[in-house]
Amino acid sequence: MIFKGSGLVWDKENKKILCRFEDGEYNTDVKREQIILKELGFLHEEEEAKDPVDLSGMDAKDLKKINKDDIKEYLDEQKIEYESNANKDELIALIVGEQDGQE
């Protein structure tokens, strides 16, 4: 996703620079950065739309084959909270645990 702006954006939570606009733009695939920049009101251009990631019904073995960013995207879409420094196994446990809770 491409955002329009100038200068730097500070990440208050992590106490560091979130992004730096170059030539008036900042391009990111990182979901957390996209969410923060949208909440701050930066104009953005959607890149080609991806189909939503659907990991429901998958077991831990199958989830291990999925890219970590796709797992995070799924958790974000489902509004399941996770620690920003969570490893892949911890993220998978959140999905598997959510499925167990629905049965």
N, C-alpha and C positions, 0 to 999 in steps of 0.2 A: 504494500500500500504506500502510495506517495503522498506525503504531507507537504503543505506549503507554509513557509514561515521564514524567520531569519534568526540568526544568533544561536544561542544554546538553550536547552531546556534542562532544568535541574530535577533530579529524581530525589524527592524529599525522603522517601522511605529508605533508599539505599545510600543516601548522602553522597551522591556522585552525579556526574553529567549523564543524563538520559540519552540525549542526542545533540548533534550539531548540524544545523542546516547549511548546505553548500549550494550556492547558486539559487537560493530560495526554495530548495527542496530537501526532503529527507525521505529516503526509501527504506522501509522496514517490513520484514516478514514476522517479526516478534510480536506475538499477540498482546503481551503485557504493554509494550511500548505503544501499540496501536490504541489500546484501551485508554491509556493515560493521555495520549495526544488528542484523541477524540473528546475526552472529558474536559480537556483544557480549551477545546473549541477550535483547534487548528483545522483549516480546510484540508480536505484530502480527496484523492482520486482512487476509486476502487480499481484494482487490477482485475484481470479476467477472473470471473467468479468461479470459485472452486465449489464442488459439491460438498455439502456438509459431511463431516466425518461421522459415521455411525458405528460405534464400537459396542453397542448394546448386544448382549447375548454372547459375546466372545469370552472365552475363558483365559486365564492367566497365560497359558502356553501360547495361545494365538496372539494375545496382546503383546507379548515379548517381541513379536515380529514387526510390530507397528513402530513407526518413527516417533520419538519422544515428543516432537513438536505437534504431531497429529493427536497424540494422547492429551497433551495440554489443551489443544484446540477443542477437543471433545469435552473435557472437563469444564472449560470456559462456557461452552454452549449449554451444558447441563447445569451451569451455575454451581458447580461443586468446587469448593475452596481447597487450595493446596498451598503448601509453602513454596516460595519462589526457588528455594534451593533443593526441593525434593528430587530424589533420584527416580529413575524409571520404574523400579520395583515399587516404590512408595506410591507413585501415580497409579500404577496398575492395581495395587491393593485398594485404592479408593474406588476404582471402577468395579472391581469384583465385589467389594463390600457393598456397594450401592445396589448391585444386581441381587445379592443375597437378601438384602433388606426388602426387596420388592416381591420376593416369592412368598 
